[in-house]
């Protein structure tokens, strides 16, 4: 498991997106995501958009995977990394696996819904034919603080 400078910069950008979402007072859980291309450049970025789009599938990861696929003109994101502030849920882990991303890097762990090692470990399931590298806990405290702050305000 290795975290490089591009991972940290992308996680900081994902945090900015999540913070912006929180500051705008929207109803979406503040989660940010970025897809890095093989060269380390950002292909796509987004925050959660479920409430904003009235779309239960518009998690940050799904939005950026769709945008990155459009940018590349290919549904296979081989060589790419998905960077996200919160451990992907089963839907998002499945989408990352299906897109064939090489790496999934996330910040805070999600004991309730995490599918990259917490509640489930779909990304490393040996029954699947593609298993990306998984790096968890990157800037975990900062990432987790945003989600905790959101739920403290909404309870």
C-alpha positions as CSV (number, residue, x, y, z in Angstrom):
1,X,0.0,0.0,0.0
2,X,1.5,3.3,-1.0
3,X,0.3,6.8,-1.1
4,X,2.1,9.2,-3.3
5,X,2.0,13.0,-3.8
6,X,-0.7,12.8,-6.5
7,X,-2.9,10.8,-4.1
8,X,-2.6,13.4,-1.4
9,X,-3.2,16.3,-3.7
10,X,-6.3,14.5,-5.1
11,X,-7.5,13.7,-1.6
12,X,-7.1,17.4,-0.7
13,X,-9.1,18.4,-3.8
14,X,-11.8,15.8,-2.9
15,X,-11.9,17.3,0.6
16,X,-12.3,20.8,-0.9
17,X,-15.3,19.5,-3.0
18,X,-16.8,17.9,0.1
19,X,-16.3,21.0,2.2
20,X,-17.8,23.2,-0.5
21,X,-20.9,21.0,-0.5
22,X,-21.2,21.3,3.2
23,X,-20.7,25.1,3.2
24,X,-23.4,25.4,0.5
25,X,-25.8,24.0,3.0
26,X,-27.1,21.3,0.6
27,X,-28.7,18.1,1.9
28,X,-26.1,15.8,0.3
29,X,-23.6,14.0,2.6
30,X,-20.3,15.8,2.1
31,X,-18.3,13.3,0.1
32,X,-15.9,14.3,-2.6
33,X,-14.3,12.2,-5.3
34,X,-11.6,12.6,-8.0
35,X,-10.5,10.3,-10.8
36,X,-6.8,10.5,-11.7
37,X,-5.7,9.4,-15.1
38,X,-2.6,7.3,-15.6
39,X,-0.5,10.5,-15.8
40,X,-1.8,11.6,-12.4
41,X,-3.9,14.4,-13.9
42,X,-7.5,14.9,-12.8
43,X,-10.0,13.5,-15.3
44,X,-13.1,14.2,-13.3
45,X,-14.2,15.5,-9.9
46,X,-17.5,15.8,-8.0
47,X,-19.2,15.8,-4.6
48,X,-22.2,13.7,-3.8
49,X,-25.2,14.9,-5.9
50,X,-28.0,12.5,-4.8
51,X,-30.3,15.2,-3.2
52,X,-29.3,17.9,-5.7
53,X,-30.2,15.7,-8.7
54,X,-32.9,13.7,-7.0
55,X,-30.9,10.6,-8.0
56,X,-30.1,7.9,-5.4
57,X,-27.2,6.7,-7.6
58,X,-25.5,10.1,-7.8
59,X,-22.8,9.3,-5.2
60,X,-19.6,11.2,-5.8
61,X,-17.9,8.1,-7.0
62,X,-20.6,7.3,-9.6
63,X,-20.6,10.8,-10.9
64,X,-16.8,10.9,-11.4
65,X,-16.6,7.5,-12.9
66,X,-19.2,8.5,-15.4
67,X,-17.5,11.7,-16.2
68,X,-14.0,10.1,-16.4
69,X,-15.4,7.4,-18.8
70,X,-16.9,10.2,-21.0
71,X,-13.6,12.1,-20.9
72,X,-11.6,9.0,-22.0
73,X,-14.2,7.7,-24.4
74,X,-14.0,4.3,-22.7
75,X,-15.9,2.6,-19.9
76,X,-12.7,0.9,-18.8
77,X,-10.6,3.2,-16.7
78,X,-7.5,1.0,-16.6
79,X,-4.6,2.9,-15.3
80,X,-6.8,5.3,-13.3
81,X,-7.2,5.9,-9.6
82,X,-10.5,6.7,-7.8
83,X,-9.8,9.0,-4.8
84,X,-12.7,9.5,-2.4
85,X,-13.1,11.0,1.0
86,X,-15.3,8.2,2.4
87,X,-14.9,4.4,1.9
88,X,-17.1,3.4,-1.0
89,X,-20.5,1.7,-0.4
90,X,-21.3,-1.6,-2.2
91,X,-22.8,0.3,-5.2
92,X,-19.7,2.5,-5.7
93,X,-17.2,-0.3,-5.0
94,X,-19.0,-2.4,-7.7
95,X,-18.9,0.5,-10.1
96,X,-15.1,1.0,-9.5
97,X,-14.5,-2.7,-10.0
98,X,-16.6,-2.7,-13.2
99,X,-14.8,0.3,-14.5
100,X,-11.5,-1.5,-14.0
101,X,-9.8,1.3,-12.0
102,X,-6.3,0.3,-10.9
103,X,-6.5,1.9,-7.5
104,X,-9.2,3.0,-5.0
105,X,-7.8,5.4,-2.4
106,X,-10.2,6.6,0.4
107,X,-10.1,8.7,3.5
108,X,-12.5,7.8,6.3
109,X,-13.7,4.3,7.0
110,X,-17.4,3.6,6.9
111,X,-18.3,0.9,9.4
112,X,-21.9,0.8,8.4
113,X,-21.7,0.8,4.6
114,X,-18.1,0.5,3.6
115,X,-17.3,-2.1,0.9
116,X,-13.6,-1.7,0.8
117,X,-12.7,-3.5,4.0
118,X,-15.1,-2.3,6.7
119,X,-18.6,-3.9,6.5
120,X,-17.7,-5.7,3.2
121,X,-14.6,-6.1,1.1
122,X,-16.0,-6.2,-2.4
123,X,-13.0,-4.7,-4.0
124,X,-10.7,-7.5,-2.9
125,X,-13.2,-10.4,-3.3
126,X,-11.4,-13.3,-4.9
127,X,-14.5,-14.3,-6.8
128,X,-14.2,-11.2,-8.9
129,X,-11.9,-11.1,-11.9
130,X,-10.6,-7.6,-11.2
131,X,-9.3,-6.4,-7.9
132,X,-7.9,-2.9,-7.7
133,X,-5.3,-1.9,-5.1
134,X,-7.1,-0.5,-2.1
135,X,-5.5,2.2,0.1
136,X,-7.6,3.4,3.1
137,X,-7.3,5.9,5.8
138,X,-5.7,8.8,3.8
139,X,-6.4,12.0,5.7
140,X,-9.0,9.9,7.5
141,X,-9.5,12.3,10.4
142,X,-10.2,15.3,8.2
143,X,-12.5,13.3,5.9
144,X,-14.4,11.8,8.8
145,X,-14.8,15.1,10.5
146,X,-16.8,16.5,7.6
147,X,-19.3,13.6,7.7
148,X,-19.6,13.8,11.5
149,X,-20.2,17.5,11.2
150,X,-22.9,17.0,8.6
151,X,-24.8,14.4,10.6
152,X,-24.5,16.5,13.8
153,X,-26.2,19.3,12.0
154,X,-28.9,17.1,10.5
155,X,-30.0,15.1,13.6
